[in-house]
Amino acid sequence: MERKGLYRDFFLHGDILIMGVLFFLLGTAVSVFGFVWMNVFYILAGMVVFMFSEYFTHRFLFHLKPPKQRWLLNFLKRLHYDHHREPDNLKLLFLPVWYSIPNFLVLAAFFYWLTVDAAGTAAFGMGLIFMLLVYEWKHYVAHRPIKPLFKFGRWLKKTHQLHHYKNENYWYGVSNPIGDLLFGTLKNEKEVEKSQTAKDLEKRGLS
């Protein structure tokens, strides 16, 4: 596929467009309220919160052992199980907005409850969505024939491929390795055994 087509598949994808528009609207709101330097801290706070949310949801929600409830199983299949089965399927590559937006609203509402600051909450939301878009781009690059420009990006792509093709119990970070570093899931690939369930999460815990 031509490089132009690869970029088009990402930037014109519906879920990316919707979250991009939401990011723009939040930026507009911050401007209308009047920019203050504290907003920079709130944006950074949103970015950090997303980084940890990314790790914990990937590890403890997306990789739940198959539930008996059919609705919950179907939920996990769409969010992540089927992505492991078909890692390069573009339809399964992006987080659906019906998942992303409610999570965003919960985190933003909690932040507003803490600060009672509408402008600050909009800035915090900008940080959340900015890192979501970084996550989506890094995830997209990991599964598409795109070679990252920098060594760190190439390493990050490799670790995500290890998560899919070597062992799904490690290398949960997609946009960054901070969670893996802190919580012991960043491993030397030579020290990790190949998992028999990396491509079929529904078989986890059944043996």
C-alpha positions as a printed NumPy array, in Angstrom:
array([[  0.   ,   0.   ,   0.   ],
       [  1.238,   3.514,  -0.808],
       [  2.299,   5.643,   2.158],
       [ -0.405,   8.181,   1.288],
       [ -3.03 ,   5.46 ,   1.601],
       [ -1.664,   4.418,   4.967],
       [ -1.989,   7.963,   6.298],
       [ -5.467,   8.317,   4.814],
       [ -6.645,   5.123,   6.526],
       [ -5.632,   6.622,   9.861],
       [ -6.553,  10.298,   9.642],
       [ -9.875,   9.737,   7.862],
       [-11.025,   6.907,  10.095],
       [-14.334,   7.806,  11.75 ],
       [-13.257,   7.189,  15.339],
       [-10.1  ,   9.263,  14.868],
       [-12.026,  12.111,  13.232],
       [-14.567,  12.234,  16.063],
       [-11.912,  12.317,  18.784],
       [ -9.934,  14.882,  16.784],
       [-12.979,  17.148,  16.575],
       [-13.538,  16.748,  20.319],
       [ -9.901,  17.754,  20.926],
       [-10.413,  20.868,  18.782],
       [-13.618,  21.791,  20.629],
       [-11.895,  21.459,  23.99 ],
       [ -9.043,  23.645,  22.765],
       [-11.586,  26.23 ,  21.644],
       [-13.232,  26.105,  25.072],
       [ -9.894,  26.681,  26.808],
       [ -9.293,  29.702,  24.557],
       [-12.752,  31.125,  25.244],
       [-12.341,  30.757,  29.005],
       [ -8.985,  32.51 ,  28.744],
       [ -5.648,  30.748,  28.761],
       [ -3.712,  30.544,  32.026],
       [ -0.416,  28.759,  32.595],
       [ -2.067,  26.352,  35.027],
       [ -3.8  ,  24.852,  32.011],
       [ -0.441,  23.558,  30.788],
       [ -0.157,  21.559,  34.002],
       [ -3.712,  20.264,  33.548],
       [ -2.957,  19.173,  29.972],
       [  0.124,  17.311,  31.203],
       [ -1.948,  15.773,  34.014],
       [ -4.449,  14.502,  31.457],
       [ -1.632,  12.966,  29.432],
       [ -0.199,  11.176,  32.466],
       [ -3.624,   9.908,  33.563],
       [ -4.213,   8.48 ,  30.105],
       [ -0.819,   6.738,  30.113],
       [ -1.69 ,   4.841,  33.272],
       [ -5.291,   4.28 ,  32.194],
       [ -3.99 ,   2.781,  28.944],
       [ -1.815,   0.313,  30.824],
       [ -4.35 ,  -0.749,  33.452],
       [ -7.292,  -1.106,  31.07 ],
       [ -5.172,  -3.08 ,  28.601],
       [ -3.83 ,  -5.396,  31.277],
       [ -6.8  ,  -5.862,  33.592],
       [ -9.863,  -5.228,  31.407],
       [ -8.931,  -6.105,  27.839],
       [ -7.142,  -9.262,  29.013],
       [ -9.776, -10.512,  31.407],
       [-10.204, -14.247,  31.292],
       [-13.268, -15.099,  29.193],
       [-16.416, -14.259,  31.194],
       [-19.45 , -16.552,  31.209],
       [-21.851, -13.698,  30.502],
       [-22.419, -13.557,  26.738],
       [-22.831,  -9.762,  26.63 ],
       [-19.547,  -9.201,  28.464],
       [-17.755, -11.71 ,  26.262],
       [-19.052,  -9.948,  23.152],
       [-17.941,  -6.624,  24.633],
       [-14.401,  -7.928,  25.178],
       [-14.333,  -9.614,  21.789],
       [-15.002,  -6.306,  20.049],
       [-12.676,  -4.32 ,  22.282],
       [ -9.686,  -6.667,  22.216],
       [-10.087, -10.431,  21.872],
       [-10.848, -10.272,  18.153],
       [ -7.965,  -7.861,  17.636],
       [ -5.58 , -10.548,  18.917],
       [ -7.191, -13.057,  16.575],
       [ -6.869, -10.684,  13.597],
       [ -4.119,  -8.19 ,  14.565],
       [ -3.99 ,  -6.435,  11.196],
       [ -7.731,  -6.096,  10.639],
       [ -8.276,  -2.34 ,  10.294],
       [-11.864,  -2.591,  11.579],
       [-10.585,  -3.941,  14.893],
       [ -7.536,  -1.69 ,  15.241],
       [ -9.092,   1.454,  16.745],
       [-10.929,   1.888,  20.026],
       [-14.601,   2.525,  19.198],
       [-16.002,   5.896,  20.254],
       [-18.754,   4.159,  22.234],
       [-15.935,   3.038,  24.531],
       [-13.608,   6.073,  24.361],
       [-16.14 ,   8.848,  24.942],
       [-17.783,   7.386,  28.084],
       [-14.333,   6.791,  29.581],
       [-13.36 ,  10.353,  28.734],
       [-16.538,  11.715,  30.336],
       [-16.01 ,   9.749,  33.549],
       [-12.416,  10.969,  33.942],
       [-13.344,  14.563,  33.044],
       [-16.285,  14.539,  35.474],
       [-14.046,  13.264,  38.267],
       [-11.478,  15.963,  37.501],
       [-14.174,  18.649,  37.575],
       [-15.455,  17.29 ,  40.881],
       [-11.932,  17.689,  42.284],
       [-11.223,  21.161,  40.889],
       [-14.595,  22.799,  40.098],
       [-12.726,  24.421,  37.203],
       [-14.437,  24.266,  33.815],
       [-11.467,  25.658,  31.873],
       [ -9.069,  23.375,  33.733],
       [-11.293,  20.387,  33.005],
       [-11.287,  21.259,  29.303],
       [ -7.473,  21.441,  29.416],
       [ -7.317,  18.115,  31.273],
       [ -9.582,  16.644,  28.601],
       [ -7.225,  17.931,  25.9  ],
       [ -4.41 ,  15.989,  27.551],
       [ -6.507,  12.832,  27.695],
       [ -7.502,  13.001,  24.039],
       [ -4.045,  14.017,  22.851],
       [ -2.575,  10.873,  24.402],
       [ -5.472,   8.8  ,  23.084],
       [ -4.589,   9.97 ,  19.579],
       [ -0.895,   9.221,  20.231],
       [ -1.922,   5.767,  21.432],
       [ -4.032,   5.182,  18.331],
       [ -1.198,   6.299,  16.05 ],
       [  1.41 ,   4.12 ,  17.793],
       [ -0.977,   1.18 ,  17.684],
       [ -1.702,   1.793,  14.013],
       [  2.016,   1.972,  13.177],
       [  2.645,  -1.27 ,  15.093],
       [  0.268,  -3.129,  12.79 ],
       [  0.864,  -1.419,   9.471],
       [  3.88 ,  -1.44 ,   7.112],
       [  5.237,   1.844,   8.474],
       [  8.805,   2.096,   9.753],
       [  9.102,   4.599,  12.625],
       [ 11.691,   7.309,  12.078],
       [ 13.374,   6.956,  15.465],
       [ 14.937,   4.029,  17.294],
       [ 12.566,   4.38 ,  20.248],
       [  9.556,   4.157,  17.932],
       [ 10.964,   1.042,  16.258],
       [ 11.554,  -0.523,  19.678],
       [  8.016,   0.343,  20.786],
       [  6.62 ,  -1.248,  17.636],
       [  8.666,  -4.381,  18.287],
       [  7.447,  -4.722,  21.876],
       [  3.831,  -4.505,  20.736],
       [  4.439,  -7.189,  18.151],
       [  5.955,  -9.333,  20.898],
       [  2.754,  -8.825,  22.894],
       [  0.766, -10.21 ,  19.964],
       [  3.05 , -12.936,  18.673],
       [  5.235, -14.   ,  21.629],
       [  3.307, -13.648,  24.874],
       [  0.198, -11.6  ,  25.634],
       [  1.067, -11.367,  29.358],
       [  3.816,  -8.81 ,  28.804],
       [  4.48 ,  -5.572,  26.923],
       [  1.087,  -3.951,  27.555],
       [  2.243,  -0.42 ,  26.823],
       [  1.358,   0.822,  23.349],
       [  2.045,   4.557,  23.437],
       [  4.739,   4.287,  26.123],
       [  6.512,   1.679,  28.308],
       [  6.085,   3.433,  31.672],
       [  3.489,   1.024,  33.075],
       [  5.493,  -2.005,  31.952],
       [  8.629,  -0.588,  33.577],
       [  6.876,   0.163,  36.876],
       [  4.856,  -3.046,  37.161],
       [  7.27 ,  -5.672,  35.878],
       [  5.762,  -6.513,  32.495],
       [  8.646,  -5.23 ,  30.387],
       [ 10.749,  -8.32 ,  29.762],
       [ 13.692,  -9.457,  27.678],
       [ 12.029, -11.407,  24.891],
       [ 14.628, -14.197,  25.211],
       [ 13.492, -14.85 ,  28.789],
       [  9.799, -15.184,  27.923],
       [  8.194, -18.404,  26.719],
       [  5.973, -18.357,  23.682],
       [  2.321, -18.358,  24.711],
       [ -0.203, -20.685,  23.102],
       [ -3.042, -18.201,  23.665],
       [ -1.536, -14.971,  22.33 ],
       [ -3.746, -15.157,  19.237],
       [ -6.795, -16.565,  20.987],
       [ -7.557, -14.842,  24.281],
       [-10.818, -16.777,  24.621],
       [ -8.783, -19.89 ,  25.443],
       [ -7.073, -18.264,  28.427],
       [ -7.846, -19.972,  31.721],
       [ -9.672, -22.862,  30.072],
       [ -6.92 , -25.435,  30.526]])
